[in-house]
Amino acid sequence: MRYAFLLFFALLLSGCSVFKDTPEAPPAPTSHAQEISRSQTHGLPKLGTISVSVRGSPDDAEREIDARANQAGAIYYQIVMVDETVMPGLWYATATLYGASTAARAQ
């Protein structure tokens, strides 16, 4: 029983490494805001956050986030949450806006 517990604990700890993200470079900036993953946000200046409430589907909420990120002048955005509210068909989404990295601006 003791060995089973130790084996389980070792497997549990080794599984935690799956959630560790290694930093990746974001894609090249374009004229349109781009969605990036959490591992691509390293070194980017945070511009702020936006939230939307949209009737429809989760895709509608993501499209509204994209439109608002463009209006705000962000280069990149990371969607933090998309969730249905208490009312069916009403979706709530939040995103963090990012600008271009200083290394990209220097080039």
C-alpha positions as CSV (number, residue, x, y, z in Angstrom):
1,M,0.0,0.0,0.0
2,R,2.8,2.4,0.9
3,Y,4.5,1.8,-2.5
4,A,1.3,2.4,-4.3
5,F,0.9,5.7,-2.6
6,L,4.5,6.7,-3.4
7,L,4.0,5.7,-7.1
8,F,0.7,7.6,-7.3
9,F,2.4,10.7,-5.7
10,A,5.3,10.5,-8.1
11,L,3.0,10.3,-11.1
12,L,0.9,13.1,-9.9
13,L,4.0,15.4,-9.5
14,S,5.4,14.5,-12.9
15,G,2.0,15.3,-14.5
16,C,2.2,18.8,-13.2
17,S,5.0,19.5,-15.7
18,V,2.4,19.3,-18.5
19,F,0.9,22.6,-17.4
20,K,4.3,24.5,-17.4
21,D,4.5,26.7,-20.5
22,T,7.8,27.6,-22.1
23,P,7.8,31.1,-23.5
24,E,7.3,31.3,-27.3
25,A,7.7,34.3,-29.6
26,P,4.4,35.9,-30.7
27,P,3.7,36.1,-34.4
28,A,4.8,39.1,-36.4
29,P,2.6,42.2,-35.8
30,T,0.0,42.9,-38.5
31,S,-2.5,45.7,-39.1
32,H,-5.2,43.5,-37.4
33,A,-5.1,42.4,-33.7
34,Q,-4.1,38.7,-33.3
35,E,-5.1,36.2,-30.6
36,I,-2.1,34.7,-28.8
37,S,-1.6,32.0,-26.2
38,R,-0.4,32.6,-22.6
39,S,3.1,31.3,-23.5
40,Q,3.4,34.0,-26.2
41,T,2.7,37.0,-23.8
42,H,6.2,37.0,-22.2
43,G,7.8,40.4,-22.7
44,L,4.8,42.1,-24.2
45,P,3.5,45.3,-22.6
46,K,0.0,44.9,-21.2
47,L,-2.4,47.6,-22.5
48,G,-5.5,46.7,-20.4
49,T,-8.5,44.4,-20.4
50,I,-11.8,44.3,-22.2
51,S,-15.1,42.5,-21.5
52,V,-18.1,41.9,-23.7
53,S,-21.6,40.4,-23.3
54,V,-23.1,39.0,-26.5
55,R,-26.2,37.1,-27.4
56,G,-25.5,34.1,-29.6
57,S,-22.7,31.7,-29.3
58,P,-19.1,31.6,-27.9
59,D,-17.9,32.3,-31.4
60,D,-19.9,35.5,-31.4
61,A,-18.2,36.6,-28.1
62,E,-14.8,35.8,-29.6
63,R,-15.5,37.9,-32.7
64,E,-16.7,40.8,-30.5
65,I,-13.4,40.6,-28.5
66,D,-11.5,40.6,-31.8
67,A,-13.4,43.7,-33.0
68,R,-12.9,45.6,-29.7
69,A,-9.2,44.7,-29.6
70,N,-8.8,46.3,-33.0
71,Q,-10.8,49.4,-31.9
72,A,-8.5,49.7,-28.9
73,G,-5.4,49.6,-31.1
74,A,-4.0,46.4,-29.6
75,I,-1.5,44.3,-31.6
76,Y,-2.3,41.1,-29.7
77,Y,-4.9,39.8,-27.3
78,Q,-5.4,36.8,-25.1
79,I,-8.9,35.6,-24.3
80,V,-9.0,34.8,-20.6
81,M,-12.6,33.6,-20.3
82,V,-15.6,32.8,-22.4
83,D,-18.6,31.7,-20.3
84,E,-22.4,31.5,-20.6
85,T,-24.2,33.8,-18.1
86,V,-27.2,32.8,-16.0
87,M,-29.4,33.6,-19.1
88,P,-29.1,31.0,-21.8
89,G,-27.6,32.3,-25.0
90,L,-25.9,35.3,-23.4
91,W,-22.1,34.9,-23.4
92,Y,-19.6,36.9,-21.4
93,A,-15.9,37.1,-22.4
94,T,-12.8,38.9,-21.1
95,A,-9.5,39.4,-22.8
96,T,-6.1,41.0,-22.0
97,L,-4.7,43.4,-24.6
98,Y,-1.0,43.6,-25.5
99,G,1.1,45.9,-27.5
100,A,4.2,45.1,-29.6
101,S,7.3,44.1,-27.8
102,T,10.1,46.7,-27.6
103,A,12.4,44.4,-29.6
104,A,9.8,44.4,-32.5
105,R,9.5,48.2,-32.3
106,A,13.3,48.6,-32.6
107,Q,13.4,46.8,-35.9
